[in-house]
Amino acid sequence: MNQINSQNKYPELAKEWLLRAQDDELSSKDILEDRGGSPNTVCFLSQQIAEKTLKAFLCYYGVEFPKVHQLDELLKLCEKIDVEFNSLVDDAEDLTPFYISTRYPGDYPTYSFQDAENAFQKTIKIKDFVLKKLPF
C-alpha cells in the first residue's frame, strides 16, 4: 500500500465511493436480469458507476476533483497518475451523456434494453480496470 495513504483518510473514502458504485451495479443487474425497470435507469446508473469508481481512484491518491459528472474530466485527472487510463476515453465518452439524457424530458432519446446492456458492459470495463489499479 502507498505509504502516504496508509496513514490518512483517503483509502477509506475511496472504499466508500466504491460501495456507492456497488449499490448502483446491483440495481442495474436486477433491472437487466428481470427487465422489471427502465433501461434509462440502467444507462444513468452505468454513468454513475463509472463516475464513482473514477472518483474512488482519485480519492485514494488524494487528488481533489471538481463536482462534475463529465467522465472525460475525471479521466484526465486519473491519467496524471496513470497514463493507462487513456484507454478508457471512448467508453467514458459514450457513458457521459447518460447523466443528463436519462433524467430530463425533451429532446432526449428513450433507451432500449440493448442500449442499457451496452452501457453496463462499458461501465463494468471501467470498474474492473480501476479495481486492478487499487490495492483493495
C-alpha atoms as an extended CHARMM CRD file, in Angstrom:
* protein
*
       136  EXT
         1         1  MET       CA              0.0000000000        0.0000000000        0.0000000000  PROA      1               0.0000000000
         2         2  ASN       CA              1.1410000000        3.5160000000       -0.6850000000  PROA      2               0.0000000000
         3         3  GLN       CA              2.9630000000        4.8040000000        2.4180000000  PROA      3               0.0000000000
         4         4  ILE       CA              1.2770000000        8.1980000000        2.2510000000  PROA      4               0.0000000000
         5         5  ASN       CA             -2.1950000000        6.7290000000        2.0030000000  PROA      5               0.0000000000
         6         6  SER       CA             -1.7160000000        4.1620000000        4.7430000000  PROA      6               0.0000000000
         7         7  GLN       CA             -1.8640000000        6.9300000000        7.3330000000  PROA      7               0.0000000000
         8         8  ASN       CA             -4.7020000000        9.1100000000        6.1230000000  PROA      8               0.0000000000
         9         9  LYS       CA             -8.4110000000        9.0890000000        5.3630000000  PROA      9               0.0000000000
        10        10  TYR       CA             -8.2140000000        8.7840000000        1.5870000000  PROA      10              0.0000000000
        11        11  PRO       CA             -8.2800000000        4.9660000000        1.2900000000  PROA      11              0.0000000000
        12        12  GLU       CA            -11.3720000000        4.7640000000        3.4830000000  PROA      12              0.0000000000
        13        13  LEU       CA            -13.1460000000        7.4550000000        1.4940000000  PROA      13              0.0000000000
        14        14  ALA       CA            -12.2000000000        5.6450000000       -1.7140000000  PROA      14              0.0000000000
        15        15  LYS       CA            -13.8210000000        2.4940000000       -0.3230000000  PROA      15              0.0000000000
        16        16  GLU       CA            -16.9890000000        4.4750000000        0.3890000000  PROA      16              0.0000000000
        17        17  TRP       CA            -17.1100000000        5.6470000000       -3.2320000000  PROA      17              0.0000000000
        18        18  LEU       CA            -16.7260000000        2.0230000000       -4.3460000000  PROA      18              0.0000000000
        19        19  LEU       CA            -19.5600000000        0.9140000000       -2.0770000000  PROA      19              0.0000000000
        20        20  ARG       CA            -21.8430000000        3.5190000000       -3.6590000000  PROA      20              0.0000000000
        21        21  ALA       CA            -20.8380000000        2.2860000000       -7.0980000000  PROA      21              0.0000000000
        22        22  GLN       CA            -21.5170000000       -1.2840000000       -5.9990000000  PROA      22              0.0000000000
        23        23  ASP       CA            -25.0440000000       -0.3040000000       -4.9300000000  PROA      23              0.0000000000
        24        24  ASP       CA            -25.6710000000        1.1260000000       -8.3960000000  PROA      24              0.0000000000
        25        25  GLU       CA            -24.2360000000       -2.0020000000      -10.0020000000  PROA      25              0.0000000000
        26        26  LEU       CA            -26.5630000000       -4.2640000000       -8.0180000000  PROA      26              0.0000000000
        27        27  SER       CA            -29.5860000000       -2.1930000000       -9.0080000000  PROA      27              0.0000000000
        28        28  SER       CA            -28.5310000000       -2.2570000000      -12.6560000000  PROA      28              0.0000000000
        29        29  LYS       CA            -28.0680000000       -6.0190000000      -12.6130000000  PROA      29              0.0000000000
        30        30  ASP       CA            -31.5170000000       -6.5190000000      -11.1250000000  PROA      30              0.0000000000
        31        31  ILE       CA            -33.1600000000       -4.3870000000      -13.8060000000  PROA      31              0.0000000000
        32        32  LEU       CA            -31.2360000000       -6.0960000000      -16.5960000000  PROA      32              0.0000000000
        33        33  GLU       CA            -31.9490000000       -9.5970000000      -15.3020000000  PROA      33              0.0000000000
        34        34  ASP       CA            -35.6920000000       -9.3320000000      -14.7840000000  PROA      34              0.0000000000
        35        35  ARG       CA            -36.4950000000       -6.3970000000      -17.1010000000  PROA      35              0.0000000000
        36        36  GLY       CA            -38.5590000000       -5.0590000000      -14.2020000000  PROA      36              0.0000000000
        37        37  GLY       CA            -37.3890000000       -1.4920000000      -14.5120000000  PROA      37              0.0000000000
        38        38  SER       CA            -36.4210000000        1.1210000000      -17.0270000000  PROA      38              0.0000000000
        39        39  PRO       CA            -33.4490000000        0.7680000000      -19.3650000000  PROA      39              0.0000000000
        40        40  ASN       CA            -32.9890000000        4.5330000000      -18.9170000000  PROA      40              0.0000000000
        41        41  THR       CA            -32.2780000000        3.8630000000      -15.2480000000  PROA      41              0.0000000000
        42        42  VAL       CA            -29.5770000000        1.3460000000      -16.1470000000  PROA      42              0.0000000000
        43        43  CYS       CA            -27.9860000000        3.8470000000      -18.5280000000  PROA      43              0.0000000000
        44        44  PHE       CA            -27.9950000000        6.5070000000      -15.8180000000  PROA      44              0.0000000000
        45        45  LEU       CA            -26.6260000000        4.1280000000      -13.1920000000  PROA      45              0.0000000000
        46        46  SER       CA            -23.9290000000        2.9670000000      -15.6050000000  PROA      46              0.0000000000
        47        47  GLN       CA            -22.6790000000        6.5280000000      -15.8790000000  PROA      47              0.0000000000
        48        48  GLN       CA            -22.8320000000        6.7920000000      -12.0970000000  PROA      48              0.0000000000
        49        49  ILE       CA            -20.8750000000        3.5680000000      -11.5460000000  PROA      49              0.0000000000
        50        50  ALA       CA            -18.0990000000        4.8340000000      -13.8010000000  PROA      50              0.0000000000
        51        51  GLU       CA            -18.1050000000        8.2630000000      -12.1550000000  PROA      51              0.0000000000
        52        52  LYS       CA            -17.9840000000        6.9030000000       -8.6110000000  PROA      52              0.0000000000
        53        53  THR       CA            -15.2920000000        4.3890000000       -9.4960000000  PROA      53              0.0000000000
        54        54  LEU       CA            -13.0780000000        7.0520000000      -11.0680000000  PROA      54              0.0000000000
        55        55  LYS       CA            -13.6540000000        9.2970000000       -8.0590000000  PROA      55              0.0000000000
        56        56  ALA       CA            -12.6390000000        6.4030000000       -5.7810000000  PROA      56              0.0000000000
        57        57  PHE       CA             -9.3470000000        6.1120000000       -7.6500000000  PROA      57              0.0000000000
        58        58  LEU       CA             -8.7010000000        9.8450000000       -7.4050000000  PROA      58              0.0000000000
        59        59  CYS       CA             -9.6810000000        9.8810000000       -3.7740000000  PROA      59              0.0000000000
        60        60  TYR       CA             -7.3230000000        7.0210000000       -2.9470000000  PROA      60              0.0000000000
        61        61  TYR       CA             -4.4500000000        9.0990000000       -4.3120000000  PROA      61              0.0000000000
        62        62  GLY       CA             -5.5960000000       12.2350000000       -2.5150000000  PROA      62              0.0000000000
        63        63  VAL       CA             -6.4410000000       14.0950000000       -5.7130000000  PROA      63              0.0000000000
        64        64  GLU       CA             -9.0920000000       16.7440000000       -5.3290000000  PROA      64              0.0000000000
        65        65  PHE       CA            -11.6460000000       16.6910000000       -8.0940000000  PROA      65              0.0000000000
        66        66  PRO       CA            -14.4050000000       19.1060000000       -9.0980000000  PROA      66              0.0000000000
        67        67  LYS       CA            -18.0420000000       18.2330000000       -8.5610000000  PROA      67              0.0000000000
        68        68  VAL       CA            -18.6070000000       17.2260000000      -12.1580000000  PROA      68              0.0000000000
        69        69  HSD       CA            -20.2910000000       14.3800000000      -13.9830000000  PROA      69              0.0000000000
        70        70  GLN       CA            -18.1650000000       14.5560000000      -17.1350000000  PROA      70              0.0000000000
        71        71  LEU       CA            -16.1680000000       11.3510000000      -17.1350000000  PROA      71              0.0000000000
        72        72  ASP       CA            -13.5720000000       12.7740000000      -19.5220000000  PROA      72              0.0000000000
        73        73  GLU       CA            -12.6310000000       15.4200000000      -16.9430000000  PROA      73              0.0000000000
        74        74  LEU       CA            -12.2120000000       12.7640000000      -14.2730000000  PROA      74              0.0000000000
        75        75  LEU       CA            -10.2000000000       10.5850000000      -16.6630000000  PROA      75              0.0000000000
        76        76  LYS       CA             -7.7780000000       13.4260000000      -17.3550000000  PROA      76              0.0000000000
        77        77  LEU       CA             -7.0930000000       13.6460000000      -13.6350000000  PROA      77              0.0000000000
        78        78  CYS       CA             -6.6390000000        9.8770000000      -13.4400000000  PROA      78              0.0000000000
        79        79  GLU       CA             -4.2360000000        9.9790000000      -16.4010000000  PROA      79              0.0000000000
        80        80  LYS       CA             -1.9480000000       12.2800000000      -14.4100000000  PROA      80              0.0000000000
        81        81  ILE       CA             -1.4770000000        9.3720000000      -12.0030000000  PROA      81              0.0000000000
        82        82  ASP       CA             -1.5340000000        6.5430000000      -14.5450000000  PROA      82              0.0000000000
        83        83  VAL       CA             -1.3790000000        7.1600000000      -18.2870000000  PROA      83              0.0000000000
        84        84  GLU       CA             -3.0980000000        3.8240000000      -18.9940000000  PROA      84              0.0000000000
        85        85  PHE       CA             -6.4140000000        5.4880000000      -18.1330000000  PROA      85              0.0000000000
        86        86  ASN       CA             -6.3720000000        6.9460000000      -21.6470000000  PROA      86              0.0000000000
        87        87  SER       CA             -7.5480000000        3.5140000000      -22.8270000000  PROA      87              0.0000000000
        88        88  LEU       CA            -10.9590000000        4.2840000000      -21.2940000000  PROA      88              0.0000000000
        89        89  VAL       CA            -11.6470000000        7.5040000000      -23.1950000000  PROA      89              0.0000000000
        90        90  ASP       CA            -14.0820000000        6.0390000000      -25.7360000000  PROA      90              0.0000000000
        91        91  ASP       CA            -16.1510000000        4.2370000000      -23.1140000000  PROA      91              0.0000000000
        92        92  ALA       CA            -16.2400000000        7.3260000000      -20.9100000000  PROA      92              0.0000000000
        93        93  GLU       CA            -17.3740000000        9.4760000000      -23.8310000000  PROA      93              0.0000000000
        94        94  ASP       CA            -20.1970000000        7.0310000000      -24.5110000000  PROA      94              0.0000000000
        95        95  LEU       CA            -21.3600000000        6.9700000000      -20.8790000000  PROA      95              0.0000000000
        96        96  THR       CA            -21.1530000000       10.6730000000      -20.0170000000  PROA      96              0.0000000000
        97        97  PRO       CA            -24.3190000000       11.7850000000      -21.8670000000  PROA      97              0.0000000000
        98        98  PHE       CA            -26.4680000000        9.3790000000      -19.8480000000  PROA      98              0.0000000000
        99        99  TYR       CA            -26.1740000000       11.6390000000      -16.8160000000  PROA      99              0.0000000000
       100       100  ILE       CA            -28.3910000000       14.2640000000      -18.4520000000  PROA      100             0.0000000000
       101       101  SER       CA            -30.2800000000       12.4430000000      -21.2010000000  PROA      101             0.0000000000
       102       102  THR       CA            -31.8500000000        9.8820000000      -18.8660000000  PROA      102             0.0000000000
       103       103  ARG       CA            -33.0410000000       12.4050000000      -16.3090000000  PROA      103             0.0000000000
       104       104  TYR       CA            -34.6340000000       15.2160000000      -18.2660000000  PROA      104             0.0000000000
       105       105  PRO       CA            -37.5440000000       15.1330000000      -20.7190000000  PROA      105             0.0000000000
       106       106  GLY       CA            -37.4860000000       16.8820000000      -24.0250000000  PROA      106             0.0000000000
       107       107  ASP       CA            -35.2320000000       16.2570000000      -26.9660000000  PROA      107             0.0000000000
       108       108  TYR       CA            -33.5170000000       13.2760000000      -25.3640000000  PROA      108             0.0000000000
       109       109  PRO       CA            -33.9920000000        9.6940000000      -26.5290000000  PROA      109             0.0000000000
       110       110  THR       CA            -35.5340000000        6.8270000000      -24.6510000000  PROA      110             0.0000000000
       111       111  TYR       CA            -33.0830000000        3.9680000000      -24.4020000000  PROA      111             0.0000000000
       112       112  SER       CA            -33.6480000000        0.3030000000      -25.1300000000  PROA      112             0.0000000000
       113       113  PHE       CA            -32.5090000000       -2.6670000000      -23.0890000000  PROA      113             0.0000000000
       114       114  GLN       CA            -29.7990000000       -3.2220000000      -25.7130000000  PROA      114             0.0000000000
       115       115  ASP       CA            -28.5590000000        0.3280000000      -25.0320000000  PROA      115             0.0000000000
       116       116  ALA       CA            -28.6720000000       -0.4080000000      -21.3070000000  PROA      116             0.0000000000
       117       117  GLU       CA            -26.7160000000       -3.6350000000      -21.6990000000  PROA      117             0.0000000000
       118       118  ASN       CA            -24.0690000000       -1.8660000000      -23.7940000000  PROA      118             0.0000000000
       119       119  ALA       CA            -23.7660000000        0.9250000000      -21.2380000000  PROA      119             0.0000000000
       120       120  PHE       CA            -23.4950000000       -1.5720000000      -18.4080000000  PROA      120             0.0000000000
       121       121  GLN       CA            -20.7490000000       -3.5130000000      -20.2200000000  PROA      121             0.0000000000
       122       122  LYS       CA            -18.7700000000       -0.3030000000      -20.7060000000  PROA      122             0.0000000000
       123       123  THR       CA            -19.0720000000        0.7050000000      -17.0800000000  PROA      123             0.0000000000
       124       124  ILE       CA            -18.0040000000       -2.7570000000      -15.9090000000  PROA      124             0.0000000000
       125       125  LYS       CA            -14.9310000000       -2.4480000000      -18.1210000000  PROA      125             0.0000000000
       126       126  ILE       CA            -14.0820000000        0.8680000000      -16.4390000000  PROA      126             0.0000000000
       127       127  LYS       CA            -14.8050000000       -0.5060000000      -12.9670000000  PROA      127             0.0000000000
       128       128  ASP       CA            -12.6700000000       -3.6150000000      -13.4940000000  PROA      128             0.0000000000
       129       129  PHE       CA             -9.8210000000       -1.5120000000      -14.8790000000  PROA      129             0.0000000000
       130       130  VAL       CA             -9.8720000000        0.8000000000      -11.8620000000  PROA      130             0.0000000000
       131       131  LEU       CA            -10.1370000000       -2.0160000000       -9.3280000000  PROA      131             0.0000000000
       132       132  LYS       CA             -6.9750000000       -3.5890000000      -10.7400000000  PROA      132             0.0000000000
       133       133  LYS       CA             -5.2180000000       -0.2920000000      -10.0030000000  PROA      133             0.0000000000
       134       134  LEU       CA             -6.2620000000       -0.1750000000       -6.3350000000  PROA      134             0.0000000000
       135       135  PRO       CA             -4.7960000000       -2.3520000000       -3.5640000000  PROA      135             0.0000000000
       136       136  PHE       CA             -8.1360000000       -3.4720000000       -2.1590000000  PROA      136             0.0000000000
